Amino acid sequence: MKRAIFFSLALVLALVASVGGLSPEKARASLDSLNVPPSVGNGGTVQVTLTLTPSGEATTIEVDNASGNAEGILDLISCQPGCAGDIGDPPSTTITVDDPLVTQIILDLTVACTLGSVQVTAERGEADELQETVTCGGAGAGNTDHPIRLIATPNALTCGGTVEIDVELVDDEGDPVPGEFNFYFATNRGLLVEIDGDTAELTLEPGHGSATVTAGIPGVGENSVLIQNYCGSEGIIASIVLTANPNVIECGGTSILTASARDAAGHVIPGVGFHFATSVGLLVVHPNNANNEEGIASLTLQPGQGDSTVIVSVGSHLGTIERAEAIITVQQFCPGVQVGQNASMAPGTIQLNRSNDNLVCGEQVFIGIKVRDMKGQIPPDGTSVNLLATSGLLEPTTATLKDGVANVTYTAAAINGDVRITAAAGDSYGFTILKVRCATTTGTGSAGPAPCTPIGDGVCIAPPNTGGGNRITPPNTGEAGLK
């Protein structure tokens, strides 16, 4: 019986030791963590959180001046699971909590400062200690005595580039104040990217001009630095140049649009973004128009669609100051054709006969033209026929009919590929396609066709030419031109 009582008493003492913090193992446990914001402004309050393992020893938290003119005071807010009689004590520079079951202590830290920092220390016994430093002058500070210093590297650009902006809080003697601060960055021009808390990068394009970068701490103050962008008249966008190749397209054809930004001297400015718009037609914009020397797009018109007005502009890309634009009109050579209709369905017809379908670069051939109106009749003498080639040279581009026929010459350009030659007269329309292949060896160029002597219905007589590239042969005398 005595043995049983002794065992029960031992169990009770063991439980008391565990709960009351008397266990030697618990007493050796360390403070776990002390969390304090890195900075605070004059008169500002931040939260201090201490986590710990229950033990039989009291925990003391205190705040002391660490540097400069700064003072702090602590106010106990709460404990987990609870504080034994400590809540409601007046704020002090030292707070002691002796409850053996505490796992978390939360306090308010209020700092009065004009310069420097305070140090928060948590202690338990002689072995356990944690320390954190709070710098005066952070977010929410009411202190404006600390100047903001900005350093730009480089502080000037020669017509575009990137600048690194470093910002720091300094004391009255110009020395950096230690700590991490909540800086903000802003610019009136260019692309500003924040790298970390106190560093940013500003990118300026040639057309931007100079920029002002501002950085600061909310409630503390701010400062600005001017980044010069020296371009003079060069690099400042003076005009936008827009070309269409060709600016007159055949029925259902495509024109390549090229835009460039120019300075006052006419030099191309790189790194400009282009925006294309059209009044009619299918506009396909080249994918690399955001940061290039040229903007490229293609415009395709359906047969029968009217002229298309294309506008290209540069605007807000990376902060471009002034908007500039250029306008060009692309015409479609497609008479008598309704929108969406195949051009070959035009009421009248034009036959284009040529002395050769396959040409070398620079070679010349004769084109015989035969025109009939929508009733199949020969148009009156003197009727004009307008011609268009996707590349190369037509001479003339406007021919005059006699007995419903005319003749022109075509000179192939130094471009490999198919060439479409289109003709229109009133409501009549027709086209032919030639193949051009550039020779790989010298000495194959055309010596040019012999003079053309019309002898009838779209027919030319020309003796064979001995030039290496010209293969004109005497035509037959059938109607509709050369065979």
LUMLUMLUM-27953 format. One line per 8 residues: their letters; for each residue x, y, z of C-alpha. Coordinates in Angstrom, 2 decimals. Last residue first. Example, Ala and Ser with C-alpha at 12.3 -4.5 7.8 and 13.67 -1.06 7.14 Angstrom:
SA	13.67,-1.06,7.14 | 12.30,-4.50,7.80 $
***
This chain:
KLGAEGTN	2.44,32.91,-130.63 | 2.58,36.66,-131.09 | -0.56,38.67,-131.49 | -4.23,37.96,-131.34 | -4.66,37.25,-135.07 | -2.58,34.78,-137.04 | 0.44,36.09,-138.96 | 2.99,33.93,-137.26 $
PPTIRNGG	5.64,35.51,-135.17 | 9.31,35.84,-136.09 | 11.35,34.66,-133.14 | 12.38,36.52,-130.01 | 14.84,34.50,-127.93 | 16.78,37.26,-126.29 | 19.35,36.12,-123.75 | 22.46,35.55,-125.85 $
GTNPPAIC	21.72,38.34,-128.31 | 21.39,37.14,-131.89 | 17.91,38.55,-132.36 | 15.58,36.71,-134.70 | 13.83,39.10,-137.11 | 10.84,41.01,-135.74 | 7.33,41.06,-137.19 | 4.71,42.22,-134.70 $
VGDGIPTC	1.11,41.03,-134.48 | -1.82,42.44,-132.53 | -4.19,42.08,-135.47 | -2.09,43.39,-138.31 | 1.40,44.04,-139.52 | 2.94,45.92,-136.61 | 6.68,46.42,-137.13 | 8.55,45.97,-133.85 $
PAPGASGT	12.16,47.05,-133.79 | 14.48,44.19,-132.85 | 14.31,43.02,-129.30 | 17.03,43.70,-126.74 | 20.62,42.44,-126.47 | 19.43,40.19,-123.71 | 21.72,39.11,-120.91 | 23.34,35.69,-120.96 $
GTTTACRV	26.96,36.80,-120.88 | 27.57,36.14,-117.24 | 26.64,32.96,-115.41 | 23.93,32.16,-112.84 | 21.06,33.38,-115.01 | 18.06,35.01,-113.33 | 14.77,33.22,-113.90 | 11.61,35.05,-114.93 $
KLITFGYS	8.32,33.27,-115.62 | 5.58,35.19,-117.40 | 1.91,35.39,-116.48 | -0.85,36.93,-118.61 | -3.73,39.24,-117.81 | -7.10,40.45,-119.05 | -9.79,43.07,-118.48 | -12.44,44.85,-120.47 $
DGAAATIR	-14.92,47.30,-118.92 | -13.02,50.34,-120.17 | -9.60,49.11,-121.19 | -7.59,47.03,-118.76 | -4.33,45.10,-119.00 | -2.48,43.01,-116.41 | 1.02,41.54,-116.54 | 1.78,39.06,-113.77 $
VDGNIAAA	5.44,38.17,-113.27 | 6.43,34.80,-111.81 | 9.68,34.43,-109.94 | 13.33,35.46,-109.85 | 13.99,39.18,-109.70 | 16.49,41.05,-111.85 | 13.64,42.81,-113.68 | 12.21,41.61,-116.99 $
TYTVNAVG	11.79,44.13,-119.82 | 8.34,44.24,-121.47 | 7.59,45.71,-124.88 | 4.23,47.00,-126.07 | 1.87,46.24,-128.98 | -1.68,47.30,-129.78 | -4.90,45.76,-131.11 | -8.61,46.62,-131.46 $
DKLTATTP	-8.33,47.98,-135.00 | -5.95,50.56,-133.63 | -5.69,50.69,-129.86 | -3.53,53.15,-127.97 | -1.11,51.87,-125.31 | -0.65,53.05,-121.74 | 2.24,51.54,-119.76 | 4.54,52.08,-122.75 $
ELLGSTAL	6.92,50.43,-122.39 | 6.45,47.94,-119.54 | 9.30,47.52,-117.06 | 9.95,44.76,-114.52 | 7.83,43.67,-111.59 | 4.13,43.18,-110.81 | 3.35,44.51,-114.28 | 0.51,46.95,-115.08 $
LNVSTGDP	-1.07,47.97,-118.36 | -3.62,50.62,-119.34 | -5.27,50.30,-122.75 | -6.47,53.52,-124.31 | -9.11,53.63,-127.06 | -7.71,55.53,-130.05 | -9.52,53.37,-132.59 | -12.99,52.39,-131.38 $
PIQGKMDR	-13.35,49.11,-129.48 | -13.67,45.88,-131.51 | -16.94,44.10,-130.69 | -17.42,41.04,-128.48 | -20.47,42.57,-126.84 | -18.62,43.19,-123.53 | -15.76,44.83,-125.44 | -12.95,43.07,-127.30 $
VKIGIFVQ	-9.26,43.89,-126.95 | -6.18,42.23,-128.46 | -2.76,43.14,-127.06 | 0.57,41.75,-128.29 | 3.39,41.79,-125.74 | 6.93,41.83,-127.17 | 9.79,40.46,-125.11 | 12.84,41.88,-123.35 $
EGCVLNDN	15.39,40.05,-121.20 | 16.86,41.73,-118.12 | 16.64,38.63,-115.95 | 16.02,35.54,-118.05 | 12.64,34.93,-119.55 | 10.20,32.06,-119.91 | 6.84,32.77,-121.59 | 8.21,34.03,-124.92 $
SRNLQITG	6.78,36.02,-127.83 | 3.85,37.21,-125.82 | 0.10,37.29,-126.30 | -2.20,39.27,-124.02 | -5.89,38.77,-124.74 | -8.31,41.35,-123.34 | -11.92,40.54,-122.62 | -15.11,42.44,-121.88 $
PAMSANQG	-17.74,41.75,-119.23 | -15.16,40.90,-116.55 | -15.37,37.26,-115.44 | -11.58,36.80,-115.61 | -11.35,39.15,-112.65 | -13.06,36.61,-110.43 | -15.80,38.39,-108.49 | -15.32,39.12,-104.78 $
VQVGPCFQ	-16.28,42.77,-105.16 | -17.64,43.37,-108.68 | -15.30,43.67,-111.65 | -15.59,46.27,-114.43 | -12.10,47.63,-113.94 | -9.53,45.95,-111.62 | -6.23,47.79,-111.21 | -6.35,48.26,-107.47 $
QVTIIAEA	-4.95,51.43,-105.93 | -2.95,51.66,-102.70 | -3.19,55.06,-101.01 | -0.56,56.21,-98.51 | -0.76,57.96,-95.14 | 2.01,58.72,-92.64 | 1.88,59.21,-88.88 | 3.52,60.95,-85.95 $
REITGLHS	2.46,61.13,-82.32 | 4.62,63.21,-80.05 | 6.21,62.11,-76.80 | 7.21,58.48,-77.33 | 6.77,56.86,-73.92 | 8.11,53.38,-74.51 | 5.69,52.89,-77.41 | 3.01,55.56,-76.98 $
GVSVIVTS	2.58,56.57,-80.60 | 4.10,55.66,-83.93 | 1.77,55.73,-86.90 | 0.94,53.99,-90.16 | -2.18,54.83,-92.14 | -3.24,52.90,-95.24 | -5.96,54.16,-97.60 | -7.27,51.44,-99.89 $
DGQGPQLT	-8.63,52.07,-103.37 | -11.80,50.21,-104.24 | -12.57,46.53,-103.95 | -13.47,44.87,-107.25 | -11.09,41.94,-106.93 | -10.25,41.44,-103.25 | -7.40,43.55,-101.92 | -4.30,42.29,-100.13 $
LSAIGEEN	-2.15,44.56,-97.94 | 1.16,43.36,-96.50 | 2.93,44.79,-93.46 | 6.44,45.89,-92.49 | 7.62,48.32,-89.82 | 11.26,49.27,-90.14 | 14.19,50.00,-87.85 | 12.79,47.61,-85.27 $
NANNPHVV	11.36,47.40,-81.79 | 7.66,46.51,-81.85 | 7.18,45.75,-85.56 | 8.51,42.18,-85.55 | 5.34,40.22,-86.27 | 4.88,41.67,-89.80 | 1.38,43.08,-90.06 | -1.22,41.44,-92.28 $
LLGVSTAF	-3.81,43.86,-93.66 | -6.73,42.44,-95.64 | -8.57,45.10,-97.60 | -10.29,48.41,-96.88 | -9.69,51.56,-94.81 | -6.34,50.36,-93.49 | -4.49,50.58,-90.17 | -0.84,49.97,-89.25 $
HFGVGPIV	0.91,50.66,-85.93 | 4.70,50.97,-85.73 | 7.03,50.69,-82.71 | 10.34,52.54,-82.88 | 13.72,51.03,-81.95 | 15.77,52.44,-84.80 | 15.59,55.97,-86.26 | 16.23,56.10,-90.03 $
HGAADRAS	18.15,59.20,-91.08 | 16.29,61.90,-93.02 | 18.26,64.80,-91.52 | 15.27,65.90,-89.45 | 14.91,62.40,-88.03 | 13.14,59.54,-89.77 | 10.77,56.80,-88.65 | 10.33,53.96,-91.13 $
ATLISTGG	7.37,52.24,-92.75 | 7.25,49.49,-95.40 | 4.05,48.25,-97.02 | 4.13,45.24,-99.36 | 1.24,45.28,-101.85 | -0.90,42.27,-102.71 | -3.11,41.53,-105.70 | -6.78,40.62,-106.12 $
CEIVNPNA	-6.91,42.46,-109.46 | -3.50,43.94,-110.11 | -1.83,46.31,-107.68 | -1.02,50.01,-107.86 | 1.19,51.19,-104.99 | 3.56,48.33,-105.68 | 5.37,48.14,-103.38 | 3.86,50.61,-100.93 $
TLVISAII	6.04,53.13,-99.10 | 5.59,54.91,-95.76 | 7.97,57.49,-94.30 | 7.23,58.83,-90.81 | 8.53,62.27,-89.95 | 10.60,64.35,-87.54 | 11.34,61.73,-84.89 | 14.24,63.01,-82.80 $
GESGCYNQ	17.27,60.77,-83.31 | 19.32,63.42,-85.04 | 18.09,66.93,-84.29 | 20.19,66.81,-81.14 | 20.38,63.25,-79.87 | 21.59,63.75,-76.31 | 19.36,61.87,-73.87 | 19.94,63.58,-70.52 $
ILVSNEGV	18.79,61.75,-67.40 | 17.55,64.21,-64.76 | 17.49,63.00,-61.14 | 14.70,63.34,-58.62 | 14.25,63.25,-54.85 | 11.65,62.01,-52.42 | 10.50,62.39,-48.85 | 9.82,60.54,-45.63 $
GPIGATVT	6.08,59.78,-45.62 | 6.36,57.25,-48.43 | 10.03,56.68,-49.29 | 11.46,58.23,-52.44 | 12.47,57.95,-56.07 | 11.91,60.23,-59.05 | 13.36,59.79,-62.55 | 13.27,62.73,-64.98 $
ASGHGPEL	13.74,61.96,-68.68 | 15.55,63.55,-71.64 | 14.43,63.13,-75.27 | 12.33,60.15,-76.25 | 13.09,59.78,-79.94 | 16.37,57.92,-79.48 | 14.83,55.34,-77.11 | 15.23,55.55,-73.33 $
TLEATDGD	15.51,52.60,-70.96 | 15.50,53.23,-67.19 | 16.73,50.55,-64.78 | 15.88,50.39,-61.07 | 17.75,49.81,-57.81 | 16.81,50.28,-54.13 | 14.29,47.53,-53.43 | 15.29,45.35,-56.37 $
IEVLLGRN	15.40,45.56,-60.17 | 12.54,48.02,-60.70 | 11.90,48.54,-64.43 | 11.41,52.02,-65.91 | 10.58,52.34,-69.64 | 10.88,55.86,-71.04 | 9.43,59.17,-69.92 | 7.99,60.90,-66.86 $
TAFYFNFE	9.58,58.43,-64.48 | 8.62,56.86,-61.13 | 10.33,54.78,-58.44 | 9.24,53.79,-54.90 | 11.51,52.98,-51.97 | 10.34,50.80,-49.06 | 13.51,50.74,-47.01 | 15.97,48.09,-45.85 $
GPVPDGED	18.48,49.13,-43.20 | 21.64,51.17,-42.74 | 21.57,54.96,-43.27 | 24.03,55.88,-46.03 | 26.50,58.65,-45.08 | 25.84,62.19,-46.30 | 26.65,63.89,-43.00 | 23.03,64.64,-42.23 $
DVLEVDIE	22.11,61.00,-42.82 | 21.54,59.24,-46.11 | 18.69,57.18,-47.57 | 19.66,55.42,-50.77 | 18.68,55.22,-54.43 | 20.44,53.54,-57.37 | 19.28,54.21,-60.96 | 20.90,52.18,-63.74 $
VTGGCTLA	20.61,53.80,-67.19 | 19.78,52.07,-70.48 | 20.24,53.35,-74.03 | 19.15,56.10,-76.43 | 20.79,59.00,-78.25 | 24.11,59.52,-76.46 | 22.97,58.94,-72.92 | 23.59,60.95,-69.74 $
NPTAILRI	23.79,60.14,-66.02 | 25.50,56.81,-66.65 | 24.95,55.37,-64.10 | 22.38,57.45,-62.23 | 22.78,57.96,-58.45 | 19.81,59.12,-56.42 | 20.09,60.37,-52.82 | 17.10,60.75,-50.54 $
PHDTNGAG	17.71,63.22,-47.69 | 17.02,62.34,-44.06 | 15.52,65.30,-42.18 | 12.02,64.60,-43.49 | 10.87,62.44,-40.59 | 7.21,61.46,-40.62 | 8.03,57.87,-41.29 | 5.41,55.62,-42.82 $
AGGCTVTE	7.93,53.38,-44.53 | 11.41,53.56,-43.07 | 13.33,56.38,-41.36 | 14.71,54.91,-38.12 | 16.32,51.50,-38.41 | 15.11,48.57,-36.31 | 17.78,46.11,-35.16 | 17.05,42.53,-34.05 $
QLEDAEGR	18.46,40.48,-31.16 | 17.87,36.98,-29.76 | 19.24,35.61,-26.47 | 19.21,32.27,-24.60 | 22.16,31.32,-22.37 | 21.89,33.41,-19.20 | 18.23,32.93,-18.48 | 15.75,33.96,-21.10 $
EATVQVSG	16.49,37.03,-23.21 | 14.82,38.92,-26.09 | 16.63,42.01,-27.40 | 15.25,44.82,-29.61 | 17.84,47.29,-30.90 | 17.07,50.86,-31.88 | 18.29,52.82,-34.91 | 19.85,56.11,-36.06 $
LTCAVTLD	18.46,59.54,-36.87 | 15.54,61.78,-35.93 | 13.85,59.20,-33.79 | 10.89,58.27,-31.60 | 10.06,54.59,-31.95 | 6.95,52.68,-30.83 | 7.25,48.88,-30.53 | 4.02,46.95,-30.05 $
LIIQTVLP	4.34,43.51,-28.45 | 3.37,39.92,-29.26 | 4.60,36.95,-27.19 | 4.26,33.36,-28.38 | 4.71,29.92,-26.73 | 3.87,30.87,-23.09 | 3.25,27.93,-20.70 | 5.70,28.90,-17.91 $
DDVTITTS	4.23,32.44,-17.42 | 7.18,34.66,-16.49 | 6.80,37.51,-19.03 | 9.08,40.52,-18.58 | 8.81,43.79,-20.56 | 11.61,46.39,-20.68 | 11.61,49.82,-22.38 | 8.18,50.38,-20.88 $
PPDGIDGA	4.53,50.54,-21.75 | 2.25,50.48,-18.66 | 1.07,47.05,-17.54 | -2.31,46.18,-19.04 | -1.48,42.58,-19.89 | 1.01,41.05,-17.42 | -1.40,39.15,-15.14 | -0.54,35.67,-16.34 $
CGPQCSIL	-0.17,36.01,-20.15 | -2.12,33.55,-22.29 | -1.91,30.67,-24.81 | -0.28,32.49,-26.43 | 0.54,35.98,-25.26 | -0.90,39.38,-26.14 | -0.30,43.11,-26.57 | 2.68,44.00,-24.34 $
DLIGEANG	3.75,47.60,-25.04 | 7.40,48.39,-25.75 | 9.15,51.80,-25.97 | 11.89,52.95,-28.34 | 14.40,55.76,-28.57 | 16.51,57.01,-31.48 | 19.21,59.70,-31.77 | 22.12,57.98,-33.45 $
SANDVEIT	22.90,54.31,-32.90 | 21.65,51.26,-30.99 | 19.24,52.82,-28.50 | 17.72,50.07,-26.38 | 14.58,47.92,-26.44 | 13.83,45.11,-24.00 | 12.16,41.71,-24.00 | 12.51,39.48,-20.93 $
TAEGSPTL	11.42,35.86,-20.69 | 11.01,34.13,-17.29 | 12.30,30.60,-16.80 | 10.40,27.37,-16.18 | 10.15,26.54,-19.83 | 7.67,26.73,-22.70 | 9.30,26.92,-26.18 | 9.52,30.34,-27.82 $
TLTVQVTG	8.09,32.63,-30.49 | 8.66,36.38,-30.24 | 6.66,38.83,-32.38 | 7.36,42.58,-32.46 | 4.80,44.81,-34.18 | 5.60,48.28,-35.50 | 4.67,51.74,-34.27 | 5.73,55.04,-35.87 $
GNGVSPPV	6.63,58.24,-34.02 | 9.57,58.85,-36.36 | 9.49,56.20,-39.01 | 10.14,52.48,-38.71 | 12.59,50.07,-40.29 | 13.59,46.40,-40.41 | 10.24,45.03,-39.20 | 10.76,42.82,-36.07 $
NLSDLSAR	10.51,39.03,-35.83 | 12.26,37.21,-32.97 | 12.52,33.44,-33.34 | 12.82,30.15,-31.38 | 14.14,30.97,-27.90 | 16.15,27.98,-26.81 | 15.12,24.79,-24.90 | 17.36,23.93,-21.90 $
AKEPSLGG	14.58,24.41,-19.38 | 12.43,21.94,-21.27 | 14.98,19.12,-20.81 | 15.49,20.00,-17.14 | 11.71,19.64,-16.59 | 10.52,22.27,-14.11 | 8.32,24.11,-16.60 | 5.19,23.87,-14.49 $
VSAVLALV	3.47,21.41,-16.80 | 6.33,18.90,-16.96 | 7.41,19.29,-13.34 | 3.82,19.05,-12.18 | 3.36,15.86,-14.19 | 6.50,14.34,-12.71 | 5.44,15.33,-9.22 | 2.04,13.70,-9.74 $
LALSFFIA	3.65,10.48,-11.01 | 6.01,10.35,-8.03 | 3.07,10.77,-5.66 | 1.23,7.91,-7.34 | 4.27,5.63,-7.02 | 4.69,6.49,-3.32 | 1.03,5.71,-2.68 | 1.38,2.32,-4.38 $
RKM	4.53,1.51,-2.38 | 2.79,2.46,0.85 | 0.00,0.00,0.00 $
***
